[in-house]
Amino acid sequence: MADQIITRFAPSPTGYLHIGGARTALFNWLFSQRHGGKMLLRIEDTDRARSTTAAVDAILDGLTWLGLSWDGEPVSQFGRVSRHQEVVAEMLARGTAYKCYCTPQELDEMREKARAEGRPPRYDGRWRDRDASEAPAGVAPAIRLRAPLDGETVIDDQVQGRVVFPNKDLDDLVLLRSDGIPTYMLAVVVDDHDMGVTHIIRGDDHLTNAARQKLIYEAMGWAVPVMAHIPLIHGPDGAKLSKRHGALGAEAYRAMGYLPAAMRNYLARLGWSHGDSEIMSTDEMIAWFGLESVGKSPSRFDFKKLENLNGHYMRATPDAELLLHWKACLAHVDGGESVLNWMALPGNEAKVLAALPGLKERAKTLVELTESASYLWRVRPLDMEEKAAALLDADGKAILAGLLPHLTADTEWSLASTEAVIKAFAETEGLKLGKVAQPLRAALTGRATSPGIYDVLVVLGKDEALGRISDQTR
């Protein structure tokens, strides 16, 4: 291996950081961390029509939320156009590139002829050996790679193994368009070389590109980085991942209430494994990660598995830390601002922290946590869910009316004291505990399900709890 491992994540800023890109970034980050190296970030923004500042910001935000750091400042590919042109000038001088004066019409005719003859539509090399004196007047040339015509190009891929491409299938690709703008193929090679990238880890949809890019490296006499092309992510049904499967942006997962640590763990297990380990800390992932354990087959995205894993992480996260993640989620969901404003009022954050142990046991996402916790900030008189309202029939209200003076007399107001009061009341009245707890839960939360009823009483505080019960006995 090289003295220092340098990987790179190179997204195109045409949208959010989608889930496949996030996993690619994670694999690059884990590999560089494992070897004490660096991960660089390059924004491939040569497509000016589709690249936006908002998309760049979304990508940086997504990486930061996931806890994936990069070394140095992000590099703009578009900002390096003059360097790309400089390399092409050198290739022309070396004779490994040439000027092509084909018009768009000629290229169209070439493609049509190839299709008619059942051949792949490739450039026929007509300007490969012609003299520049034959150039038509007023036509700006494109610059093409003088690719080898026979033999083969081999990629010894760290995931896919030895992949062979016959050179007859790799045509003289365009390096510089006639307007002087470099192509993606050229820019990627020049940037990776100049940035000192030693390992290219990316999706296997780039495998054919790898062969073409290797020819550019060789044309410049540059060392070719180690390559690893990882299989794509598919939906649960085996089809290409789409929005209905989960091909969403990182920010969507934050808004859906997933924790960054759970996302890192889940994404790491999509296509890579370490024995039977399902739950891994970030330190363990770094220590164990290796390209040799990346599978060759596409992995399948499964929301159920992600939810279950997220539930585990929520239960395992300390309350104060979980609250920070919860606030980050609330800042990106509808209605979240009002909840954050409520939390900012004196005493309310303490209530939330007191409620969290009970809340997080039942929730699999931060959105579910918000739903379960909503009893904290609901305003009297509470709106009742249909099932809760059914529990507050005449019998339910009568039970609450009988219980109310006993709770009012409880001066301690703790988990133990409220439990003792309610159990004693149920026993005295000859009622099963559930017969008392169900209407009490409905009165306190407006719902038929909630965290433990004693937790709810204590977290709400005596005055608020008694007030809510009184509302249902009138």
BATIMAR-888030 format. One record per residue (C-alpha): x, y, z negated; residue in one letter; residue number from 1. Coordinates in nm, 2 decimals, m for minus. Layout:
N
    east   north      up  residu  num
       X       Y       Z       A  NUM
...
end
This chain:
474
    east   north      up  residu  num
    0.00    0.00    0.00       M    1
    0.10    0.36    0.05       A    2
    0.27    0.56   m0.23       D    3
   m0.07    0.73   m0.30       Q    4
   m0.41    0.61   m0.19       I    5
   m0.61    0.89   m0.02       I    6
   m0.97    0.83    0.08       T    7
   m1.22    1.07    0.22       R    8
   m1.59    1.12    0.23       F    9
   m1.69    1.30    0.55       A   10
   m2.07    1.38    0.58       P   11
   m2.23    1.58    0.85       S   12
   m2.43    1.87    0.70       P   13
   m2.75    1.81    0.90       T   14
   m2.96    1.72    0.59       G   15
   m2.95    1.59    0.23       Y   16
   m2.70    1.34    0.09       L   17
   m2.89    1.03    0.18       H   18
   m2.86    0.70   m0.01       I   19
   m2.63    0.53    0.24       G   20
   m2.40    0.83    0.23       G   21
   m2.41    0.83   m0.15       A   22
   m2.29    0.47   m0.16       R   23
   m2.01    0.54    0.09       T   24
   m1.90    0.83   m0.12       A   25
   m1.91    0.60   m0.43       L   26
   m1.70    0.33   m0.27       F   27
   m1.44    0.58   m0.16       N   28
   m1.44    0.73   m0.51       W   29
   m1.41    0.40   m0.69       L   30
   m1.13    0.28   m0.46       F   31
   m0.93    0.60   m0.50       S   32
   m0.99    0.60   m0.88       Q   33
   m0.89    0.23   m0.90       R   34
   m0.55    0.31   m0.75       H   35
   m0.49    0.64   m0.91       G   36
   m0.53    0.82   m0.58       G   37
   m0.74    1.10   m0.44       K   38
   m1.08    1.13   m0.26       M   39
   m1.10    1.43   m0.03       L   40
   m1.42    1.58    0.10       L   41
   m1.46    1.69    0.46       R   42
   m1.77    1.85    0.60       I   43
   m1.81    1.74    0.96       E   44
   m1.98    2.05    1.09       D   45
   m1.87    2.07    1.45       T   46
   m2.23    2.03    1.56       D   47
   m2.31    2.40    1.50       R   48
   m2.67    2.37    1.62       A   49
   m2.76    2.12    1.35       R   50
   m2.52    2.21    1.06       S   51
   m2.66    2.43    0.79       T   52
   m2.53    2.59    0.48       T   53
   m2.83    2.46    0.29       A   54
   m2.73    2.10    0.39       A   55
   m2.37    2.16    0.27       V   56
   m2.50    2.28   m0.06       D   57
   m2.74    1.98   m0.09       A   58
   m2.45    1.74   m0.03       I   59
   m2.22    1.91   m0.29       L   60
   m2.52    1.92   m0.53       D   61
   m2.59    1.55   m0.47       G   62
   m2.23    1.44   m0.53       L   63
   m2.20    1.65   m0.84       T   64
   m2.53    1.51   m0.98       W   65
   m2.40    1.15   m0.92       L   66
   m2.08    1.23   m1.10       G   67
   m1.86    1.19   m0.80       L   68
   m1.57    1.44   m0.79       S   69
   m1.34    1.52   m0.51       W   70
   m0.99    1.66   m0.50       D   71
   m0.92    2.00   m0.37       G   72
   m1.16    2.23   m0.17       E   73
   m1.40    2.08    0.08       P   74
   m1.25    2.10    0.43       V   75
   m1.46    2.24    0.72       S   76
   m1.40    2.04    1.04       Q   77
   m1.53    2.34    1.25       F   78
   m1.27    2.56    1.08       G   79
   m0.99    2.34    1.23       R   80
   m1.09    2.37    1.60       V   81
   m0.76    2.55    1.69       S   82
   m0.56    2.26    1.54       R   83
   m0.77    2.00    1.74       H   84
   m0.70    2.20    2.06       Q   85
   m0.33    2.21    1.97       E   86
   m0.32    1.83    1.94       V   87
   m0.49    1.79    2.28       V   88
   m0.23    2.02    2.44       A   89
    0.04    1.79    2.30       E   90
   m0.14    1.48    2.44       M   91
   m0.15    1.65    2.78       L   92
    0.23    1.71    2.76       A   93
    0.28    1.35    2.66       R   94
    0.07    1.23    2.95       G   95
   m0.17    1.04    2.71       T   96
   m0.45    1.28    2.81       A   97
   m0.56    1.44    3.14       Y   98
   m0.79    1.70    3.29       K   99
   m1.12    1.59    3.43       C  100
   m1.30    1.82    3.67       Y  101
   m1.62    1.61    3.71       C  102
   m1.94    1.82    3.72       T  103
   m2.24    1.72    3.51       P  104
   m2.41    1.61    3.83       Q  105
   m2.12    1.37    3.92       E  106
   m2.13    1.22    3.57       L  107
   m2.51    1.17    3.60       D  108
   m2.46    0.99    3.94       E  109
   m2.18    0.78    3.79       M  110
   m2.42    0.66    3.51       R  111
   m2.71    0.59    3.75       E  112
   m2.48    0.39    3.98       K  113
   m2.36    0.18    3.68       A  114
   m2.71    0.12    3.56       R  115
   m2.82    0.02    3.91       A  116
   m2.53   m0.23    3.93       E  117
   m2.61   m0.37    3.58       G  118
   m2.29   m0.22    3.43       R  119
   m2.25   m0.02    3.11       P  120
   m2.26    0.35    3.20       P  121
   m1.89    0.44    3.17       R  122
   m1.67    0.71    3.32       Y  123
   m1.49    0.56    3.63       D  124
   m1.16    0.73    3.58       G  125
   m1.17    0.93    3.91       R  126
   m0.96    1.22    3.78       W  127
   m0.71    0.99    3.59       R  128
   m0.44    1.01    3.85       D  129
   m0.54    1.30    4.08       R  130
   m0.33    1.61    4.11       D  131
   m0.45    1.93    3.95       A  132
   m0.42    2.10    4.29       S  133
   m0.73    1.91    4.39       E  134
   m0.93    2.08    4.12       A  135
   m1.25    2.24    4.25       P  136
   m1.26    2.62    4.21       A  137
   m1.46    2.76    3.91       G  138
   m1.49    2.43    3.73       V  139
   m1.35    2.42    3.37       A  140
   m1.21    2.08    3.30       P  141
   m1.28    1.85    3.01       A  142
   m0.98    1.67    2.86       I  143
   m1.00    1.29    2.85       R  144
   m0.79    1.03    2.68       L  145
   m0.57    0.82    2.91       R  146
   m0.68    0.49    2.76       A  147
   m0.51    0.16    2.84       P  148
   m0.70   m0.03    3.12       L  149
   m0.61   m0.38    3.01       D  150
   m0.52   m0.58    2.70       G  151
   m0.72   m0.53    2.38       E  152
   m0.75   m0.31    2.07       T  153
   m0.76   m0.49    1.74       V  154
   m0.90   m0.36    1.41       I  155
   m0.78   m0.56    1.11       D  156
   m1.07   m0.45    0.90       D  157
   m1.07   m0.49    0.52       Q  158
   m1.43   m0.60    0.52       V  159
   m1.51   m0.72    0.87       Q  160
   m1.19   m0.91    0.92       G  161
   m1.01   m0.91    1.26       R  162
   m1.23   m0.74    1.52       V  163
   m1.11   m0.74    1.89       V  164
   m1.22   m0.49    2.16       F  165
   m1.12   m0.55    2.52       P  166
   m0.97   m0.23    2.65       N  167
   m1.17   m0.25    2.97       K  168
   m1.48   m0.18    2.75       D  169
   m1.32    0.14    2.61       L  170
   m1.33    0.41    2.87       D  171
   m1.14    0.74    2.89       D  172
   m1.33    0.92    2.63       L  173
   m1.36    1.30    2.62       V  174
   m1.13    1.47    2.37       L  175
   m1.21    1.83    2.45       L  176
   m1.53    1.95    2.62       R  177
   m1.51    2.19    2.91       S  178
   m1.60    2.48    2.68       D  179
   m1.29    2.40    2.46       G  180
   m1.49    2.24    2.18       I  181
   m1.33    1.92    2.04       P  182
   m1.54    1.60    2.03       T  183
   m1.62    1.42    1.70       Y  184
   m1.39    1.14    1.80       M  185
   m1.08    1.36    1.83       L  186
   m1.16    1.58    1.53       A  187
   m1.20    1.29    1.30       V  188
   m0.86    1.14    1.39       V  189
   m0.67    1.48    1.37       V  190
   m0.83    1.56    1.04       D  191
   m0.77    1.22    0.88       D  192
   m0.41    1.24    1.00       H  193
   m0.35    1.59    0.88       D  194
   m0.52    1.52    0.54       M  195
   m0.30    1.22    0.48       G  196
   m0.59    0.98    0.46       V  197
   m0.46    0.62    0.40       T  198
   m0.79    0.43    0.38       H  199
   m1.11    0.50    0.58       I  200
   m1.41    0.34    0.41       I  201
   m1.73    0.40    0.60       R  202
   m2.05    0.23    0.74       G  203
   m2.00   m0.05    0.99       D  204
   m2.20    0.16    1.25       D  205
   m1.86    0.33    1.30       H  206
   m1.68    0.00    1.39       L  207
   m1.68    0.07    1.77       T  208
   m1.56    0.43    1.69       N  209
   m1.27    0.27    1.50       A  210
   m1.14    0.11    1.82       A  211
   m1.16    0.44    2.02       R  212
   m1.01    0.63    1.74       Q  213
   m0.72    0.39    1.71       K  214
   m0.63    0.46    2.07       L  215
   m0.61    0.83    1.99       I  216
   m0.38    0.76    1.69       Y  217
   m0.16    0.55    1.92       E  218
   m0.16    0.82    2.19       A  219
   m0.01    1.06    1.93       M  220
    0.23    0.80    1.79       G  221
    0.06    0.83    1.44       W  222
    0.02    0.56    1.18       A  223
   m0.34    0.42    1.18       V  224
   m0.51    0.42    0.83       P  225
   m0.64    0.10    0.68       V  226
   m1.00    0.06    0.77       M  227
   m1.29   m0.09    0.59       A  228
   m1.64   m0.08    0.75       H  229
   m1.91   m0.16    0.50       I  230
   m2.25   m0.31    0.61       P  231
   m2.55   m0.08    0.61       L  232
   m2.83   m0.08    0.36       I  233
   m3.16   m0.23    0.47       H  234
   m3.51   m0.22    0.31       G  235
   m3.65   m0.51    0.11       P  236
   m3.80   m0.65    0.43       D  237
   m3.46   m0.66    0.60       G  238
   m3.54   m0.38    0.84       A  239
   m3.32   m0.07    0.88       K  240
   m3.36    0.15    0.57       L  241
   m3.63    0.42    0.63       S  242
   m3.79    0.68    0.41       K  243
   m4.06    0.43    0.30       R  244
   m3.79    0.20    0.17       H  245
   m3.59    0.46   m0.01       G  246
   m3.38    0.64    0.25       A  247
   m3.42    0.96    0.06       L  248
   m3.18    1.23   m0.06       G  249
   m2.99    1.22   m0.39       A  250
   m3.20    1.51   m0.51       E  251
   m3.52    1.30   m0.45       A  252
   m3.39    1.03   m0.69       Y  253
   m3.31    1.30   m0.95       R  254
   m3.67    1.43   m0.92       A  255
   m3.80    1.08   m0.94       M  256
   m3.63    1.06   m1.28       G  257
   m3.33    0.83   m1.23       Y  258
   m3.01    0.87   m1.43       L  259
   m2.68    0.93   m1.25       P  260
   m2.51    0.64   m1.43       A  261
   m2.79    0.40   m1.33       A  262
   m2.77    0.52   m0.96       M  263
   m2.39    0.47   m0.96       R  264
   m2.44    0.12   m1.10       N  265
   m2.72    0.03   m0.86       Y  266
   m2.54    0.17   m0.55       L  267
   m2.21   m0.01   m0.65       A  268
   m2.40   m0.34   m0.65       R  269
   m2.54   m0.28   m0.30       L  270
   m2.29   m0.47   m0.10       G  271
   m2.02   m0.52   m0.37       W  272
   m2.01   m0.75   m0.66       S  273
   m1.79   m0.86   m0.95       H  274
   m1.89   m1.21   m1.05       G  275
   m2.24   m1.21   m1.19       D  276
   m2.21   m0.87   m1.36       S  277
   m2.52   m0.66   m1.30       E  278
   m2.48   m0.39   m1.56       I  279
   m2.14   m0.21   m1.55       M  280
   m2.00    0.10   m1.70       S  281
   m1.83    0.34   m1.46       T  282
   m1.49    0.25   m1.62       D  283
   m1.56   m0.12   m1.55       E  284
   m1.66   m0.04   m1.19       M  285
   m1.33    0.15   m1.14       I  286
   m1.12   m0.13   m1.30       A  287
   m1.29   m0.40   m1.09       W  288
   m1.36   m0.24   m0.76       F  289
   m1.19   m0.39   m0.46       G  290
   m1.26   m0.40   m0.08       L  291
   m1.21   m0.78   m0.08       E  292
   m1.54   m0.81   m0.28       S  293
   m1.75   m0.61   m0.04       V  294
   m1.99   m0.84    0.15       G  295
   m2.02   m0.86    0.53       K  296
   m2.40   m0.87    0.53       S  297
   m2.64   m0.58    0.49       P  298
   m2.76   m0.53    0.14       S  299
   m3.13   m0.47    0.05       R  300
   m3.26   m0.17   m0.14       F  301
   m3.50   m0.27   m0.41       D  302
   m3.69    0.00   m0.61       F  303
   m3.80   m0.26   m0.87       K  304
   m3.44   m0.35   m0.95       K  305
   m3.34    0.02   m0.96       L  306
   m3.63    0.09   m1.20       E  307
   m3.54   m0.19   m1.44       N  308
   m3.17   m0.09   m1.44       L  309
   m3.27    0.27   m1.50       N  310
   m3.48    0.16   m1.79       G  311
   m3.18   m0.01   m1.94       H  312
   m2.97    0.30   m1.91       Y  313
   m3.24    0.52   m2.06       M  314
   m3.26    0.30   m2.37       R  315
   m2.88    0.29   m2.40       A  316
   m2.82    0.66   m2.35       T  317
   m2.78    0.87   m2.67       P  318
   m3.09    1.09   m2.73       D  319
   m2.90    1.43   m2.70       A  320
   m2.74    1.32   m2.37       E  321
   m3.07    1.18   m2.24       L  322
   m3.24    1.51   m2.32       L  323
   m2.99    1.69   m2.09       L  324
   m3.07    1.45   m1.80       H  325
   m3.44    1.50   m1.87       W  326
   m3.41    1.87   m1.85       K  327
   m3.21    1.84   m1.52       A  328
   m3.50    1.63   m1.38       C  329
   m3.77    1.87   m1.51       L  330
   m3.59    2.16   m1.33       A  331
   m3.66    1.98   m1.00       H  332
   m4.02    1.86   m1.03       V  333
   m4.36    2.03   m1.00       D  334
   m4.47    2.15   m1.34       G  335
   m4.13    2.09   m1.49       G  336
   m4.07    2.46   m1.55       E  337
   m4.36    2.49   m1.79       S  338
   m4.24    2.19   m1.99       V  339
   m3.89    2.34   m2.01       L  340
   m4.04    2.67   m2.13       N  341
   m4.23    2.48   m2.40       W  342
   m3.91    2.30   m2.51       M  343
   m3.73    2.64   m2.54       A  344
   m3.97    2.76   m2.81       L  345
   m3.85    2.74   m3.17       P  346
   m3.88    2.39   m3.32       G  347
   m3.99    2.21   m3.01       N  348
   m3.66    2.07   m2.90       E  349
   m3.63    1.91   m3.24       A  350
   m3.98    1.75   m3.19       K  351
   m3.86    1.61   m2.86       V  352
   m3.55    1.46   m3.01       L  353
   m3.75    1.31   m3.29       A  354
   m3.99    1.15   m3.03       A  355
   m3.72    1.03   m2.79       L  356
   m3.64    0.70   m2.97       P  357
   m4.00    0.58   m2.94       G  358
   m4.05    0.73   m2.59       L  359
   m3.75    0.59   m2.42       K  360
   m3.83    0.23   m2.52       E  361
   m4.13    0.23   m2.29       R  362
   m4.02    0.44   m1.99       A  363
   m3.82    0.33   m1.69       K  364
   m3.78    0.68   m1.54       T  365
   m3.76    1.03   m1.67       L  366
   m4.09    1.10   m1.49       V  367
   m4.25    0.83   m1.70       E  368
   m4.08    0.98   m2.00       L  369
   m4.25    1.31   m1.92       T  370
   m4.59    1.14   m1.89       E  371
   m4.55    0.96   m2.22       S  372
   m4.42    1.28   m2.40       A  373
   m4.70    1.50   m2.26       S  374
   m4.90    1.46   m2.58       Y  375
   m4.63    1.69   m2.75       L  376
   m4.72    2.00   m2.54       W  377
   m5.08    1.94   m2.47       R  378
   m5.31    2.22   m2.60       V  379
   m5.62    2.17   m2.82       R  380
   m5.88    2.07   m2.76       P  381
   m5.72    1.79   m2.56       L  382
   m5.85    1.68   m2.22       D  383
   m5.93    1.31   m2.24       M  384
   m5.84    1.04   m2.00       E  385
   m6.15    0.83   m1.91       E  386
   m6.02    0.53   m2.12       K  387
   m5.94    0.75   m2.41       A  388
   m6.28    0.91   m2.40       A  389
   m6.44    0.57   m2.41       A  390
   m6.25    0.49   m2.74       L  391
   m6.40    0.81   m2.89       L  392
   m6.76    0.68   m2.89       D  393
   m6.98    0.72   m3.20       A  394
   m6.80    0.43   m3.38       D  395
   m6.46    0.57   m3.30       G  396
   m6.55    0.92   m3.42       K  397
   m6.70    0.77   m3.74       A  398
   m6.37    0.59   m3.81       I  399
   m6.17    0.91   m3.76       L  400
   m6.41    1.10   m3.99       A  401
   m6.35    0.84   m4.26       G  402
   m5.98    0.84   m4.21       L  403
   m5.93    1.21   m4.20       L  404
   m5.94    1.29   m4.58       P  405
   m5.70    1.00   m4.66       H  406
   m5.44    1.14   m4.41       L  407
   m5.51    1.50   m4.54       T  408
   m5.41    1.38   m4.89       A  409
   m5.08    1.23   m4.77       D  410
   m4.82    1.48   m4.90       T  411
   m4.51    1.29   m4.78       E  412
   m4.61    1.26   m4.41       W  413
   m4.35    1.01   m4.30       S  414
   m4.35    0.69   m4.09       L  415
   m4.39    0.48   m4.41       A  416
   m4.65    0.70   m4.57       S  417
   m4.88    0.74   m4.27       T  418
   m4.85    0.37   m4.20       E  419
   m4.95    0.29   m4.57       A  420
   m5.25    0.53   m4.55       V  421
   m5.38    0.38   m4.23       I  422
   m5.34    0.02   m4.33       K  423
   m5.50    0.08   m4.67       A  424
   m5.80    0.25   m4.50       F  425
   m5.84   m0.03   m4.25       A  426
   m5.83   m0.29   m4.53       E  427
   m6.08   m0.10   m4.74       T  428
   m6.32   m0.06   m4.45       E  429
   m6.28   m0.42   m4.34       G  430
   m6.14   m0.32   m4.00       L  431
   m5.87   m0.46   m3.79       K  432
   m5.58   m0.22   m3.76       L  433
   m5.63   m0.19   m3.38       G  434
   m5.99   m0.07   m3.44       K  435
   m5.85    0.23   m3.63       V  436
   m5.53    0.29   m3.42       A  437
   m5.71    0.30   m3.08       Q  438
   m5.95    0.60   m3.15       P  439
   m5.67    0.76   m3.35       L  440
   m5.43    0.73   m3.05       R  441
   m5.69    0.88   m2.82       A  442
   m5.76    1.17   m3.05       A  443
   m5.39    1.25   m3.09       L  444
   m5.27    1.21   m2.73       T  445
   m5.58    1.21   m2.50       G  446
   m5.46    0.88   m2.37       R  447
   m5.53    0.51   m2.43       A  448
   m5.16    0.43   m2.44       T  449
   m4.88    0.61   m2.62       S  450
   m4.57    0.56   m2.83       P  451
   m4.61    0.40   m3.17       G  452
   m4.90    0.58   m3.35       I  453
   m4.70    0.65   m3.67       Y  454
   m4.42    0.81   m3.45       D  455
   m4.69    1.03   m3.29       V  456
   m4.83    1.14   m3.62       L  457
   m4.49    1.23   m3.76       V  458
   m4.35    1.40   m3.45       V  459
   m4.67    1.61   m3.40       L  460
   m4.64    1.72   m3.76       G  461
   m4.92    1.72   m4.02       K  462
   m5.11    2.04   m3.92       D  463
   m5.12    1.96   m3.55       E  464
   m5.21    1.60   m3.60       A  465
   m5.49    1.67   m3.85       L  466
   m5.62    1.95   m3.62       G  467
   m5.64    1.71   m3.32       R  468
   m5.82    1.45   m3.53       I  469
   m6.07    1.71   m3.66       S  470
   m6.15    1.82   m3.30       D  471
   m6.29    1.47   m3.24       Q  472
   m6.50    1.45   m3.56       T  473
   m6.71    1.75   m3.50       R  474
end
